[in-house]
Each structure stands twice: as C-alpha cells, then as structure tokens.
Amino acid sequence: MPETITRYLKAHEAHDTATALTAFTSDATVTDDGRTYQGATAIGQWLNRSATEFTYTIELTDARRTDSTRYVATHHLEGNFPGGRVDLRYQFTLRNELIERLVIEP
C-alpha cells in the first residue's frame, strides 16, 4: 500500500482526524454507509463521528493494487455496531499521491 493510504488507515484507527485528513486531496469524496462526503470539512466531520459513534476493533485482512491509481484494503471489524461483525472493502483512488476518492462497502 502507498504511504498515503497507510497514513490514513493508521490515523483513522488512532482517531487522529488531523493526520487522516492530510491523506486526502482538497476536493476528495468519501462514500460510507450509502452517504457521500465531499471536501475536508465534510470528511473531517465524518471521521470524527465514525471515531466516536461505535467501539470496534479493526484487522486488515487483505490489501491489493487494482491498477495504477486504485487500491483495495479489506478490514474485518468487530464491535458494538449493529450486527457486531463485518468485512469492509476500502476502495481508494489516488491522485497526485493523495486520496481522491474512498468508497467503503461490504
């Protein structure tokens, strides 16, 4: 995985919103749970909410490059969210070595 993605994933897991935001382009979009967030302000609010809404553990189970700008990281989460367990695919698109788009889905 590129450094940008690794930095985002580590910061997100540590609930470090400021560092996580440095991995995104200024016009980035994140789609999670059927909602899309665009730009640093909206993504920062999403990161802060996701860090406090539930308590969970996260384990990276797979990571791969799908083409020159796209990567997929699969995580297994267990916690106090509805269902208690889920495998999520984090689909990253990079532009100029930063995350331009992130789509999170089962």
C-alpha atoms as a printed R data frame, in Angstrom:
    type eleno elety resid chain resno       x      y       z
1   ATOM     1    CA   MET     A     1   0.000  0.000   0.000
2   ATOM     2    CA   PRO     A     2   1.207  3.510  -0.713
3   ATOM     3    CA   GLU     A     3   2.329  5.639   2.235
4   ATOM     4    CA   THR     A     4  -0.725  7.895   1.889
5   ATOM     5    CA   ILE     A     5  -3.144  5.011   2.393
6   ATOM     6    CA   THR     A     6  -1.119  3.576   5.270
7   ATOM     7    CA   ARG     A     7  -1.024  7.021   6.937
8   ATOM     8    CA   TYR     A     8  -4.797  7.388   6.576
9   ATOM     9    CA   LEU     A     9  -5.550  3.894   7.906
10  ATOM    10    CA   LYS     A    10  -3.264  4.272  10.944
11  ATOM    11    CA   ALA     A    11  -4.607  7.754  11.733
12  ATOM    12    CA   HIS     A    12  -8.217  6.639  11.341
13  ATOM    13    CA   GLU     A    13  -7.676  3.699  13.669
14  ATOM    14    CA   ALA     A    14  -5.995  6.026  16.221
15  ATOM    15    CA   HIS     A    15  -8.879  8.547  15.896
16  ATOM    16    CA   ASP     A    16  -6.371 11.168  14.698
17  ATOM    17    CA   THR     A    17  -8.586 13.212  12.375
18  ATOM    18    CA   ALA     A    18  -5.989 15.898  11.637
19  ATOM    19    CA   THR     A    19  -3.446 13.371  10.366
20  ATOM    20    CA   ALA     A    20  -6.078 11.360   8.484
21  ATOM    21    CA   LEU     A    21  -7.179 14.494   6.620
22  ATOM    22    CA   THR     A    22  -3.627 15.087   5.341
23  ATOM    23    CA   ALA     A    23  -4.009 11.960   3.194
24  ATOM    24    CA   PHE     A    24  -6.875 13.440   1.120
25  ATOM    25    CA   THR     A    25  -6.987 15.891  -1.784
26  ATOM    26    CA   SER     A    26  -8.840 19.133  -1.016
27  ATOM    27    CA   ASP     A    27 -11.796 18.037  -3.174
28  ATOM    28    CA   ALA     A    28 -11.830 14.371  -2.110
29  ATOM    29    CA   THR     A    29 -15.010 12.359  -1.657
30  ATOM    30    CA   VAL     A    30 -15.751  9.570   0.803
31  ATOM    31    CA   THR     A    31 -18.736  7.261   0.434
32  ATOM    32    CA   ASP     A    32 -19.600  5.237   3.539
33  ATOM    33    CA   ASP     A    33 -22.840  3.571   4.568
34  ATOM    34    CA   GLY     A    34 -24.595  4.960   1.497
35  ATOM    35    CA   ARG     A    35 -23.675  8.595   2.206
36  ATOM    36    CA   THR     A    36 -21.131 10.714   0.346
37  ATOM    37    CA   TYR     A    37 -18.962 13.376   1.992
38  ATOM    38    CA   GLN     A    38 -17.034 15.861  -0.134
39  ATOM    39    CA   GLY     A    39 -14.206 18.184   0.877
40  ATOM    40    CA   ALA     A    40 -12.093 18.470   4.002
41  ATOM    41    CA   THR     A    41 -14.832 19.847   6.287
42  ATOM    42    CA   ALA     A    42 -17.360 17.119   5.477
43  ATOM    43    CA   ILE     A    43 -14.720 14.361   5.589
44  ATOM    44    CA   GLY     A    44 -13.438 15.674   8.940
45  ATOM    45    CA   GLN     A    45 -16.960 15.574  10.375
46  ATOM    46    CA   TRP     A    46 -17.407 12.032   9.057
47  ATOM    47    CA   LEU     A    47 -14.073 10.952  10.600
48  ATOM    48    CA   ASN     A    48 -14.953 12.483  13.969
49  ATOM    49    CA   ARG     A    49 -18.406 10.869  14.001
50  ATOM    50    CA   SER     A    50 -17.131  7.442  12.944
51  ATOM    51    CA   ALA     A    51 -14.452  7.596  15.654
52  ATOM    52    CA   THR     A    52 -16.987  8.175  18.434
53  ATOM    53    CA   GLU     A    53 -20.192  6.512  17.232
54  ATOM    54    CA   PHE     A    54 -19.135  2.908  17.980
55  ATOM    55    CA   THR     A    55 -16.348  0.999  19.683
56  ATOM    56    CA   TYR     A    56 -14.734 -1.638  17.497
57  ATOM    57    CA   THR     A    57 -11.571 -3.485  16.614
58  ATOM    58    CA   ILE     A    58 -10.258 -3.490  13.083
59  ATOM    59    CA   GLU     A    59  -7.998 -6.033  11.397
60  ATOM    60    CA   LEU     A    60  -6.540 -5.683   7.902
61  ATOM    61    CA   THR     A    61  -7.210 -8.987   6.126
62  ATOM    62    CA   ASP     A    62  -6.245 -8.158   2.528
63  ATOM    63    CA   ALA     A    63  -4.607 -5.348   0.562
64  ATOM    64    CA   ARG     A    64  -4.020 -5.111  -3.159
65  ATOM    65    CA   ARG     A    65  -3.428 -2.755  -6.032
66  ATOM    66    CA   THR     A    66  -6.067 -2.994  -8.761
67  ATOM    67    CA   ASP     A    67  -4.466 -0.563 -11.236
68  ATOM    68    CA   SER     A    68  -2.053  2.380 -11.279
69  ATOM    69    CA   THR     A    69  -4.240  4.613  -9.057
70  ATOM    70    CA   ARG     A    70  -6.615  2.203  -7.302
71  ATOM    71    CA   TYR     A    71  -6.138  0.053  -4.225
72  ATOM    72    CA   VAL     A    72  -8.439 -2.097  -2.099
73  ATOM    73    CA   ALA     A    73  -7.902 -2.814   1.596
74  ATOM    74    CA   THR     A    74 -10.267 -5.280   3.261
75  ATOM    75    CA   HIS     A    75 -10.831 -4.975   7.005
76  ATOM    76    CA   HIS     A    76 -12.629 -7.188   9.497
77  ATOM    77    CA   LEU     A    77 -14.426 -5.145  12.173
78  ATOM    78    CA   GLU     A    78 -15.943 -6.391  15.419
79  ATOM    79    CA   GLY     A    79 -17.706 -4.117  17.880
80  ATOM    80    CA   ASN     A    80 -20.890 -2.684  19.306
81  ATOM    81    CA   PHE     A    81 -22.359 -1.556  15.964
82  ATOM    82    CA   PRO     A    82 -25.475 -3.249  14.503
83  ATOM    83    CA   GLY     A    83 -24.570 -6.827  13.562
84  ATOM    84    CA   GLY     A    84 -21.368 -6.757  15.612
85  ATOM    85    CA   ARG     A    85 -19.114 -8.057  12.809
86  ATOM    86    CA   VAL     A    86 -18.479 -7.018   9.236
87  ATOM    87    CA   ASP     A    87 -15.871 -7.252   6.498
88  ATOM    88    CA   LEU     A    88 -15.497 -3.922   4.700
89  ATOM    89    CA   ARG     A    89 -13.706 -3.095   1.457
90  ATOM    90    CA   TYR     A    90 -11.967  0.277   1.495
91  ATOM    91    CA   GLN     A    91 -11.599  1.216  -2.192
92  ATOM    92    CA   PHE     A    92  -9.082  4.012  -2.693
93  ATOM    93    CA   THR     A    93  -8.457  6.116  -5.792
94  ATOM    94    CA   LEU     A    94  -5.312  8.262  -5.681
95  ATOM    95    CA   ARG     A    95  -4.443 11.488  -7.469
96  ATOM    96    CA   ASN     A    96  -1.004 13.051  -7.097
97  ATOM    97    CA   GLU     A    97  -0.229 10.573  -4.287
98  ATOM    98    CA   LEU     A    98  -3.252 11.641  -2.206
99  ATOM    99    CA   ILE     A    99  -6.666 10.004  -1.742
100 ATOM   100    CA   GLU     A   100  -9.110 11.496  -4.218
101 ATOM   101    CA   ARG     A   101 -11.921  9.025  -3.543
102 ATOM   102    CA   LEU     A   102 -12.650  6.454  -0.873
103 ATOM   103    CA   VAL     A   103 -15.604  4.094  -1.056
104 ATOM   104    CA   ILE     A   104 -16.285  1.842   1.937
105 ATOM   105    CA   GLU     A   105 -18.717 -1.034   1.458
106 ATOM   106    CA   PRO     A   106 -19.293 -4.646   2.492
